[in-house]
Amino acid sequence: MLTANQLRHYIMEGLPCDHVEVLGDDGQHFEAVVVSSHFTDKTKVQQHQLVYVALGDRMRSEIHALAMRTFTPVAWTQTPVK
């Protein structure tokens, strides 16, 4: 069963990130906050696609659901609730 910490590692391994938080306790449903400079000038859909690419086939096999909040480093510093 996949852990939140493993998923965090997979995201960070596949995408240069400034900050990643992953929550999830059932091994298949997760919530992630991902901050990356690679998100600059990208739409939210494009940002999420970059995370999906980083996770590769795990999205089809190990992860049933992943809710994401993605931010550029600038947007992250301006986010009041973290």
PDB file as gemmi writes it, atoms N, CA and C in Angstrom:
CRYST1    1.000    1.000    1.000  90.00  90.00  90.00 P 1                      
ATOM      1  N   MET A   1       0.845  -1.180   0.000  1.00  0.00           N  
ATOM      2  CA  MET A   1       0.000   0.000   0.000  1.00  0.00           C  
ATOM      3  C   MET A   1       0.890   1.243   0.000  1.00  0.00           C  
ATOM      4  N   LEU A   2       0.563   2.201  -0.834  1.00  0.00           N  
ATOM      5  CA  LEU A   2       1.299   3.442  -0.982  1.00  0.00           C  
ATOM      6  C   LEU A   2       1.055   4.353   0.222  1.00  0.00           C  
ATOM      7  N   THR A   3       2.113   4.993   0.708  1.00  0.00           N  
ATOM      8  CA  THR A   3       1.972   5.941   1.816  1.00  0.00           C  
ATOM      9  C   THR A   3       2.071   7.372   1.275  1.00  0.00           C  
ATOM     10  N   ALA A   4       1.594   8.310   2.069  1.00  0.00           N  
ATOM     11  CA  ALA A   4       1.682   9.722   1.698  1.00  0.00           C  
ATOM     12  C   ALA A   4       3.144  10.138   1.536  1.00  0.00           C  
ATOM     13  N   ASN A   5       4.021   9.621   2.376  1.00  0.00           N  
ATOM     14  CA  ASN A   5       5.435   9.959   2.290  1.00  0.00           C  
ATOM     15  C   ASN A   5       6.054   9.435   0.989  1.00  0.00           C  
ATOM     16  N   GLN A   6       5.671   8.237   0.576  1.00  0.00           N  
ATOM     17  CA  GLN A   6       6.162   7.686  -0.688  1.00  0.00           C  
ATOM     18  C   GLN A   6       5.690   8.537  -1.865  1.00  0.00           C  
ATOM     19  N   LEU A   7       4.425   8.934  -1.833  1.00  0.00           N  
ATOM     20  CA  LEU A   7       3.880   9.750  -2.902  1.00  0.00           C  
ATOM     21  C   LEU A   7       4.614  11.095  -2.965  1.00  0.00           C  
ATOM     22  N   ARG A   8       4.866  11.682  -1.821  1.00  0.00           N  
ATOM     23  CA  ARG A   8       5.640  12.933  -1.757  1.00  0.00           C  
ATOM     24  C   ARG A   8       6.999  12.735  -2.426  1.00  0.00           C  
ATOM     25  N   HIS A   9       7.663  11.647  -2.104  1.00  0.00           N  
ATOM     26  CA  HIS A   9       8.967  11.344  -2.690  1.00  0.00           C  
ATOM     27  C   HIS A   9       8.859  11.194  -4.209  1.00  0.00           C  
ATOM     28  N   TYR A  10       7.854  10.504  -4.693  1.00  0.00           N  
ATOM     29  CA  TYR A  10       7.672  10.309  -6.127  1.00  0.00           C  
ATOM     30  C   TYR A  10       7.483  11.648  -6.849  1.00  0.00           C  
ATOM     31  N   ILE A  11       6.691  12.537  -6.252  1.00  0.00           N  
ATOM     32  CA  ILE A  11       6.478  13.858  -6.867  1.00  0.00           C  
ATOM     33  C   ILE A  11       7.798  14.620  -6.921  1.00  0.00           C  
ATOM     34  N   MET A  12       8.514  14.635  -5.808  1.00  0.00           N  
ATOM     35  CA  MET A  12       9.769  15.384  -5.743  1.00  0.00           C  
ATOM     36  C   MET A  12      10.851  14.776  -6.646  1.00  0.00           C  
ATOM     37  N   GLU A  13      10.796  13.493  -6.843  1.00  0.00           N  
ATOM     38  CA  GLU A  13      11.753  12.809  -7.709  1.00  0.00           C  
ATOM     39  C   GLU A  13      11.525  13.154  -9.177  1.00  0.00           C  
ATOM     40  N   GLY A  14      10.266  13.358  -9.552  1.00  0.00           N  
ATOM     41  CA  GLY A  14       9.926  13.587 -10.951  1.00  0.00           C  
ATOM     42  C   GLY A  14       9.722  15.037 -11.345  1.00  0.00           C  
ATOM     43  N   LEU A  15       9.701  15.944 -10.358  1.00  0.00           N  
ATOM     44  CA  LEU A  15       9.442  17.356 -10.639  1.00  0.00           C  
ATOM     45  C   LEU A  15      10.199  18.207  -9.626  1.00  0.00           C  
ATOM     46  N   PRO A  16      11.069  19.098 -10.080  1.00  0.00           N  
ATOM     47  CA  PRO A  16      11.755  19.974  -9.122  1.00  0.00           C  
ATOM     48  C   PRO A  16      10.733  20.821  -8.358  1.00  0.00           C  
ATOM     49  N   CYS A  17      10.719  20.685  -7.039  1.00  0.00           N  
ATOM     50  CA  CYS A  17       9.727  21.364  -6.205  1.00  0.00           C  
ATOM     51  C   CYS A  17      10.404  22.146  -5.086  1.00  0.00           C  
ATOM     52  N   ASP A  18       9.769  23.243  -4.712  1.00  0.00           N  
ATOM     53  CA  ASP A  18      10.208  24.007  -3.557  1.00  0.00           C  
ATOM     54  C   ASP A  18       9.562  23.486  -2.278  1.00  0.00           C  
ATOM     55  N   HIS A  19       8.375  22.895  -2.436  1.00  0.00           N  
ATOM     56  CA  HIS A  19       7.604  22.438  -1.272  1.00  0.00           C  
ATOM     57  C   HIS A  19       6.577  21.411  -1.742  1.00  0.00           C  
ATOM     58  N   VAL A  20       6.447  20.316  -0.999  1.00  0.00           N  
ATOM     59  CA  VAL A  20       5.416  19.316  -1.285  1.00  0.00           C  
ATOM     60  C   VAL A  20       4.870  18.796   0.036  1.00  0.00           C  
ATOM     61  N   GLU A  21       3.567  18.815   0.157  1.00  0.00           N  
ATOM     62  CA  GLU A  21       2.876  18.202   1.299  1.00  0.00           C  
ATOM     63  C   GLU A  21       1.877  17.206   0.731  1.00  0.00           C  
ATOM     64  N   VAL A  22       1.824  16.023   1.320  1.00  0.00           N  
ATOM     65  CA  VAL A  22       0.851  15.023   0.880  1.00  0.00           C  
ATOM     66  C   VAL A  22       0.156  14.452   2.106  1.00  0.00           C  
ATOM     67  N   LEU A  23      -1.159  14.406   2.042  1.00  0.00           N  
ATOM     68  CA  LEU A  23      -1.969  13.800   3.088  1.00  0.00           C  
ATOM     69  C   LEU A  23      -2.752  12.649   2.487  1.00  0.00           C  
ATOM     70  N   GLY A  24      -2.976  11.642   3.259  1.00  0.00           N  
ATOM     71  CA  GLY A  24      -3.773  10.499   2.820  1.00  0.00           C  
ATOM     72  C   GLY A  24      -3.523   9.353   3.767  1.00  0.00           C  
ATOM     73  N   ASP A  25      -4.576   8.642   4.129  1.00  0.00           N  
ATOM     74  CA  ASP A  25      -4.383   7.589   5.123  1.00  0.00           C  
ATOM     75  C   ASP A  25      -4.943   6.231   4.706  1.00  0.00           C  
ATOM     76  N   ASP A  26      -5.468   6.158   3.469  1.00  0.00           N  
ATOM     77  CA  ASP A  26      -6.029   4.865   3.060  1.00  0.00           C  
ATOM     78  C   ASP A  26      -5.207   4.174   1.971  1.00  0.00           C  
ATOM     79  N   GLY A  27      -4.103   4.785   1.550  1.00  0.00           N  
ATOM     80  CA  GLY A  27      -3.231   4.167   0.573  1.00  0.00           C  
ATOM     81  C   GLY A  27      -3.622   4.363  -0.876  1.00  0.00           C  
ATOM     82  N   GLN A  28      -4.779   4.989  -1.133  1.00  0.00           N  
ATOM     83  CA  GLN A  28      -5.221   5.204  -2.514  1.00  0.00           C  
ATOM     84  C   GLN A  28      -5.734   6.611  -2.783  1.00  0.00           C  
ATOM     85  N   HIS A  29      -6.232   7.299  -1.766  1.00  0.00           N  
ATOM     86  CA  HIS A  29      -6.795   8.638  -1.917  1.00  0.00           C  
ATOM     87  C   HIS A  29      -5.881   9.628  -1.207  1.00  0.00           C  
ATOM     88  N   PHE A  30      -5.426  10.643  -1.962  1.00  0.00           N  
ATOM     89  CA  PHE A  30      -4.453  11.573  -1.405  1.00  0.00           C  
ATOM     90  C   PHE A  30      -4.813  13.015  -1.748  1.00  0.00           C  
ATOM     91  N   GLU A  31      -4.282  13.923  -0.926  1.00  0.00           N  
ATOM     92  CA  GLU A  31      -4.356  15.357  -1.181  1.00  0.00           C  
ATOM     93  C   GLU A  31      -2.932  15.875  -1.176  1.00  0.00           C  
ATOM     94  N   ALA A  32      -2.590  16.710  -2.162  1.00  0.00           N  
ATOM     95  CA  ALA A  32      -1.229  17.223  -2.244  1.00  0.00           C  
ATOM     96  C   ALA A  32      -1.222  18.728  -2.469  1.00  0.00           C  
ATOM     97  N   VAL A  33      -0.239  19.381  -1.859  1.00  0.00           N  
ATOM     98  CA  VAL A  33       0.092  20.768  -2.138  1.00  0.00           C  
ATOM     99  C   VAL A  33       1.484  20.729  -2.750  1.00  0.00           C  
ATOM    100  N   VAL A  34       1.609  21.280  -3.953  1.00  0.00           N  
ATOM    101  CA  VAL A  34       2.878  21.230  -4.666  1.00  0.00           C  
ATOM    102  C   VAL A  34       3.257  22.647  -5.093  1.00  0.00           C  
ATOM    103  N   VAL A  35       4.470  23.051  -4.740  1.00  0.00           N  
ATOM    104  CA  VAL A  35       4.993  24.365  -5.106  1.00  0.00           C  
ATOM    105  C   VAL A  35       6.223  24.145  -5.985  1.00  0.00           C  
ATOM    106  N   SER A  36       6.184  24.693  -7.201  1.00  0.00           N  
ATOM    107  CA  SER A  36       7.296  24.500  -8.128  1.00  0.00           C  
ATOM    108  C   SER A  36       7.442  25.707  -9.049  1.00  0.00           C  
ATOM    109  N   SER A  37       8.679  26.086  -9.309  1.00  0.00           N  
ATOM    110  CA  SER A  37       8.931  27.166 -10.268  1.00  0.00           C  
ATOM    111  C   SER A  37       8.584  26.715 -11.689  1.00  0.00           C  
ATOM    112  N   HIS A  38       8.490  25.421 -11.913  1.00  0.00           N  
ATOM    113  CA  HIS A  38       8.097  24.904 -13.225  1.00  0.00           C  
ATOM    114  C   HIS A  38       6.635  25.209 -13.549  1.00  0.00           C  
ATOM    115  N   PHE A  39       5.872  25.666 -12.570  1.00  0.00           N  
ATOM    116  CA  PHE A  39       4.473  26.015 -12.785  1.00  0.00           C  
ATOM    117  C   PHE A  39       4.303  27.445 -13.314  1.00  0.00           C  
ATOM    118  N   THR A  40       5.368  28.219 -13.305  1.00  0.00           N  
ATOM    119  CA  THR A  40       5.292  29.614 -13.739  1.00  0.00           C  
ATOM    120  C   THR A  40       4.804  29.686 -15.189  1.00  0.00           C  
ATOM    121  N   ASP A  41       3.857  30.583 -15.412  1.00  0.00           N  
ATOM    122  CA  ASP A  41       3.250  30.813 -16.734  1.00  0.00           C  
ATOM    123  C   ASP A  41       2.467  29.610 -17.262  1.00  0.00           C  
ATOM    124  N   LYS A  42       2.047  28.720 -16.369  1.00  0.00           N  
ATOM    125  CA  LYS A  42       1.232  27.566 -16.747  1.00  0.00           C  
ATOM    126  C   LYS A  42      -0.156  27.726 -16.128  1.00  0.00           C  
ATOM    127  N   THR A  43      -1.166  27.207 -16.828  1.00  0.00           N  
ATOM    128  CA  THR A  43      -2.515  27.183 -16.255  1.00  0.00           C  
ATOM    129  C   THR A  43      -2.556  26.113 -15.160  1.00  0.00           C  
ATOM    130  N   LYS A  44      -3.604  26.124 -14.362  1.00  0.00           N  
ATOM    131  CA  LYS A  44      -3.756  25.090 -13.327  1.00  0.00           C  
ATOM    132  C   LYS A  44      -3.797  23.696 -13.943  1.00  0.00           C  
ATOM    133  N   VAL A  45      -4.472  23.562 -15.074  1.00  0.00           N  
ATOM    134  CA  VAL A  45      -4.531  22.263 -15.742  1.00  0.00           C  
ATOM    135  C   VAL A  45      -3.126  21.821 -16.145  1.00  0.00           C  
ATOM    136  N   GLN A  46      -2.350  22.718 -16.708  1.00  0.00           N  
ATOM    137  CA  GLN A  46      -0.979  22.388 -17.109  1.00  0.00           C  
ATOM    138  C   GLN A  46      -0.112  22.046 -15.895  1.00  0.00           C  
ATOM    139  N   GLN A  47      -0.320  22.749 -14.792  1.00  0.00           N  
ATOM    140  CA  GLN A  47       0.420  22.454 -13.566  1.00  0.00           C  
ATOM    141  C   GLN A  47       0.108  21.046 -13.079  1.00  0.00           C  
ATOM    142  N   HIS A  48      -1.158  20.705 -13.066  1.00  0.00           N  
ATOM    143  CA  HIS A  48      -1.570  19.365 -12.631  1.00  0.00           C  
ATOM    144  C   HIS A  48      -1.018  18.303 -13.574  1.00  0.00           C  
ATOM    145  N   GLN A  49      -1.004  18.606 -14.861  1.00  0.00           N  
ATOM    146  CA  GLN A  49      -0.450  17.657 -15.833  1.00  0.00           C  
ATOM    147  C   GLN A  49       1.027  17.390 -15.560  1.00  0.00           C  
ATOM    148  N   LEU A  50       1.777  18.412 -15.144  1.00  0.00           N  
ATOM    149  CA  LEU A  50       3.189  18.217 -14.808  1.00  0.00           C  
ATOM    150  C   LEU A  50       3.345  17.259 -13.627  1.00  0.00           C  
ATOM    151  N   VAL A  51       2.451  17.358 -12.656  1.00  0.00           N  
ATOM    152  CA  VAL A  51       2.498  16.435 -11.517  1.00  0.00           C  
ATOM    153  C   VAL A  51       2.151  15.020 -11.985  1.00  0.00           C  
ATOM    154  N   TYR A  52       1.132  14.905 -12.832  1.00  0.00           N  
ATOM    155  CA  TYR A  52       0.764  13.584 -13.356  1.00  0.00           C  
ATOM    156  C   TYR A  52       1.917  12.953 -14.135  1.00  0.00           C  
ATOM    157  N   VAL A  53       2.609  13.745 -14.925  1.00  0.00           N  
ATOM    158  CA  VAL A  53       3.763  13.234 -15.667  1.00  0.00           C  
ATOM    159  C   VAL A  53       4.833  12.751 -14.688  1.00  0.00           C  
ATOM    160  N   ALA A  54       5.059  13.506 -13.621  1.00  0.00           N  
ATOM    161  CA  ALA A  54       6.052  13.111 -12.613  1.00  0.00           C  
ATOM    162  C   ALA A  54       5.688  11.778 -11.970  1.00  0.00           C  
ATOM    163  N   LEU A  55       4.408  11.530 -11.813  1.00  0.00           N  
ATOM    164  CA  LEU A  55       3.965  10.284 -11.179  1.00  0.00           C  
ATOM    165  C   LEU A  55       3.881   9.124 -12.158  1.00  0.00           C  
ATOM    166  N   GLY A  56       3.802   9.425 -13.436  1.00  0.00           N  
ATOM    167  CA  GLY A  56       3.809   8.383 -14.459  1.00  0.00           C  
ATOM    168  C   GLY A  56       2.700   7.351 -14.286  1.00  0.00           C  
ATOM    169  N   ASP A  57       3.064   6.091 -14.463  1.00  0.00           N  
ATOM    170  CA  ASP A  57       2.085   4.995 -14.406  1.00  0.00           C  
ATOM    171  C   ASP A  57       1.480   4.780 -13.024  1.00  0.00           C  
ATOM    172  N   ARG A  58       2.062   5.371 -12.014  1.00  0.00           N  
ATOM    173  CA  ARG A  58       1.497   5.219 -10.660  1.00  0.00           C  
ATOM    174  C   ARG A  58       0.076   5.759 -10.583  1.00  0.00           C  
ATOM    175  N   MET A  59      -0.234   6.759 -11.426  1.00  0.00           N  
ATOM    176  CA  MET A  59      -1.593   7.312 -11.425  1.00  0.00           C  
ATOM    177  C   MET A  59      -2.606   6.281 -11.908  1.00  0.00           C  
ATOM    178  N   ARG A  60      -2.186   5.340 -12.691  1.00  0.00           N  
ATOM    179  CA  ARG A  60      -3.104   4.307 -13.190  1.00  0.00           C  
ATOM    180  C   ARG A  60      -3.140   3.083 -12.286  1.00  0.00           C  
ATOM    181  N   SER A  61      -2.024   2.834 -11.598  1.00  0.00           N  
ATOM    182  CA  SER A  61      -1.942   1.576 -10.859  1.00  0.00           C  
ATOM    183  C   SER A  61      -2.057   1.733  -9.347  1.00  0.00           C  
ATOM    184  N   GLU A  62      -1.321   2.658  -8.753  1.00  0.00           N  
ATOM    185  CA  GLU A  62      -1.269   2.747  -7.291  1.00  0.00           C  
ATOM    186  C   GLU A  62      -2.180   3.799  -6.677  1.00  0.00           C  
ATOM    187  N   ILE A  63      -2.470   4.853  -7.438  1.00  0.00           N  
ATOM    188  CA  ILE A  63      -3.201   5.997  -6.887  1.00  0.00           C  
ATOM    189  C   ILE A  63      -4.599   6.039  -7.489  1.00  0.00           C  
ATOM    190  N   HIS A  64      -5.590   5.936  -6.640  1.00  0.00           N  
ATOM    191  CA  HIS A  64      -6.973   5.979  -7.117  1.00  0.00           C  
ATOM    192  C   HIS A  64      -7.429   7.424  -7.316  1.00  0.00           C  
ATOM    193  N   ALA A  65      -7.076   8.302  -6.381  1.00  0.00           N  
ATOM    194  CA  ALA A  65      -7.504   9.696  -6.458  1.00  0.00           C  
ATOM    195  C   ALA A  65      -6.438  10.601  -5.851  1.00  0.00           C  
ATOM    196  N   LEU A  66      -6.191  11.724  -6.541  1.00  0.00           N  
ATOM    197  CA  LEU A  66      -5.234  12.710  -6.055  1.00  0.00           C  
ATOM    198  C   LEU A  66      -5.816  14.094  -6.246  1.00  0.00           C  
ATOM    199  N   ALA A  67      -6.161  14.745  -5.150  1.00  0.00           N  
ATOM    200  CA  ALA A  67      -6.613  16.131  -5.186  1.00  0.00           C  
ATOM    201  C   ALA A  67      -5.368  17.006  -5.015  1.00  0.00           C  
ATOM    202  N   MET A  68      -5.237  18.011  -5.868  1.00  0.00           N  
ATOM    203  CA  MET A  68      -4.035  18.841  -5.826  1.00  0.00           C  
ATOM    204  C   MET A  68      -4.360  20.316  -5.715  1.00  0.00           C  
ATOM    205  N   ARG A  69      -3.475  20.990  -4.987  1.00  0.00           N  
ATOM    206  CA  ARG A  69      -3.405  22.449  -5.015  1.00  0.00           C  
ATOM    207  C   ARG A  69      -1.982  22.762  -5.445  1.00  0.00           C  
ATOM    208  N   THR A  70      -1.825  23.446  -6.573  1.00  0.00           N  
ATOM    209  CA  THR A  70      -0.505  23.741  -7.106  1.00  0.00           C  
ATOM    210  C   THR A  70      -0.262  25.248  -7.085  1.00  0.00           C  
ATOM    211  N   PHE A  71       0.996  25.608  -6.815  1.00  0.00           N  
ATOM    212  CA  PHE A  71       1.369  27.011  -6.696  1.00  0.00           C  
ATOM    213  C   PHE A  71       2.746  27.253  -7.293  1.00  0.00           C  
ATOM    214  N   THR A  72       2.939  28.443  -7.846  1.00  0.00           N  
ATOM    215  CA  THR A  72       4.283  28.900  -8.142  1.00  0.00           C  
ATOM    216  C   THR A  72       4.877  29.369  -6.816  1.00  0.00           C  
ATOM    217  N   PRO A  73       6.188  29.521  -6.707  1.00  0.00           N  
ATOM    218  CA  PRO A  73       6.771  30.011  -5.455  1.00  0.00           C  
ATOM    219  C   PRO A  73       6.226  31.388  -5.059  1.00  0.00           C  
ATOM    220  N   VAL A  74       6.010  32.275  -6.034  1.00  0.00           N  
ATOM    221  CA  VAL A  74       5.475  33.603  -5.738  1.00  0.00           C  
ATOM    222  C   VAL A  74       4.046  33.500  -5.197  1.00  0.00           C  
ATOM    223  N   ALA A  75       3.214  32.707  -5.844  1.00  0.00           N  
ATOM    224  CA  ALA A  75       1.833  32.532  -5.389  1.00  0.00           C  
ATOM    225  C   ALA A  75       1.793  31.901  -4.000  1.00  0.00           C  
ATOM    226  N   TRP A  76       2.709  30.973  -3.736  1.00  0.00           N  
ATOM    227  CA  TRP A  76       2.757  30.314  -2.433  1.00  0.00           C  
ATOM    228  C   TRP A  76       3.054  31.301  -1.315  1.00  0.00           C  
ATOM    229  N   THR A  77       3.963  32.241  -1.553  1.00  0.00           N  
ATOM    230  CA  THR A  77       4.297  33.220  -0.517  1.00  0.00           C  
ATOM    231  C   THR A  77       3.129  34.165  -0.253  1.00  0.00           C  
ATOM    232  N   GLN A  78       2.215  34.285  -1.216  1.00  0.00           N  
ATOM    233  CA  GLN A  78       1.069  35.178  -1.072  1.00  0.00           C  
ATOM    234  C   GLN A  78      -0.184  34.449  -0.584  1.00  0.00           C  
ATOM    235  N   THR A  79      -0.087  33.155  -0.344  1.00  0.00           N  
ATOM    236  CA  THR A  79      -1.228  32.368   0.108  1.00  0.00           C  
ATOM    237  C   THR A  79      -1.365  32.511   1.617  1.00  0.00           C  
ATOM    238  N   PRO A  80      -2.492  33.043   2.080  1.00  0.00           N  
ATOM    239  CA  PRO A  80      -2.649  33.257   3.522  1.00  0.00           C  
ATOM    240  C   PRO A  80      -2.832  31.977   4.324  1.00  0.00           C  
ATOM    241  N   VAL A  81      -3.514  30.984   3.767  1.00  0.00           N  
ATOM    242  CA  VAL A  81      -3.771  29.744   4.490  1.00  0.00           C  
ATOM    243  C   VAL A  81      -2.936  28.642   3.854  1.00  0.00           C  
ATOM    244  N   LYS A  82      -2.059  28.065   4.648  1.00  0.00           N  
ATOM    245  CA  LYS A  82      -1.182  27.021   4.093  1.00  0.00           C  
ATOM    246  C   LYS A  82      -1.367  25.715   4.808  1.00  0.00           C  
TER     247      LYS A  82                                                      
END                                                                             
